[in-house]
Amino acid sequence: MFLVKNMKIEPKPLYAKVNISCAEAGHLGGIRVLQQYGRQHYVNAGKKGQITLKSRYTHEDRSRWGKMGGRPRRKTLTGGGK
């Protein structure tokens, strides 16, 4: 059992539905990770991501992206590729 702001969340079976979308499966997986490892797991992952971003890009790049509202998305493939 996992406590979130004094509420008890009972774990539900992961495979209760047979036909679920990819988004629903990801949501269930995220809930399961939260139940197993707790919020601190996600906090640590975010910190590692920030450290990696800081090591890869200059301060000027990060500052410009912040003013634009975030890092630009990578260009998508054209011609039906995925």
C-alpha positions in Angstrom: 0.0 0.0 0.0 1.2 3.5 -0.8 0.3 6.7 0.9 -0.2 10.0 -1.0 -1.3 13.0 1.1 -3.0 10.8 3.7 -4.9 8.8 1.1 -4.5 5.0 0.7 -4.1 3.8 -2.8 -4.7 0.1 -3.3 -2.6 -1.5 -6.0 -4.7 -2.7 -9.0 -3.7 -5.6 -11.2 -1.6 -4.4 -14.1 -3.3 -6.6 -16.7 -6.9 -6.1 -15.7 -7.8 -4.9 -19.2 -6.7 -6.9 -22.2 -7.1 -4.1 -24.8 -5.4 -1.0 -23.5 -3.7 1.8 -25.4 0.0 2.6 -25.1 -0.8 5.7 -23.1 -2.9 3.7 -20.6 -0.1 1.1 -20.3 2.4 3.8 -19.6 0.2 5.3 -17.0 -0.2 2.0 -15.3 3.5 1.4 -15.4 4.2 4.9 -13.9 1.7 4.2 -11.1 3.4 0.9 -10.4 6.9 2.5 -10.2 5.5 5.2 -7.9 4.1 2.5 -5.6 7.2 0.4 -5.6 9.9 3.1 -5.4 8.2 6.2 -4.2 8.3 9.9 -5.3 12.0 10.2 -4.5 12.8 7.8 -7.4 11.3 10.4 -9.8 13.0 13.3 -8.1 16.4 11.5 -8.6 15.6 10.8 -12.2 14.8 14.4 -12.8 18.0 15.6 -11.2 20.1 13.2 -13.3 18.4 14.5 -16.4 19.2 18.1 -15.4 22.8 17.2 -14.8 23.1 15.6 -18.2 21.4 18.5 -19.9 23.8 20.9 -18.2 26.8 18.9 -19.3 25.7 18.7 -23.0 24.7 22.2 -23.7 26.1 25.7 -22.9 24.6 28.2 -20.6 23.7 30.4 -23.5 21.7 27.6 -25.2 19.8 26.8 -22.0 19.1 30.4 -21.4 17.7 31.0 -24.9 15.5 27.9 -24.7 14.1 29.1 -21.3 13.1 32.4 -22.9 11.5 30.5 -25.8 9.5 28.3 -23.4 11.6 25.1 -23.5 14.1 23.2 -25.6 13.0 23.0 -29.3 11.7 19.6 -30.4 13.6 17.5 -32.8 12.5 17.6 -36.4 10.1 14.8 -37.3 10.8 12.5 -40.3 8.8 13.1 -43.5 7.8 10.6 -46.1 5.9 8.2 -43.8 8.9 7.2 -41.7 8.6 6.8 -38.0 
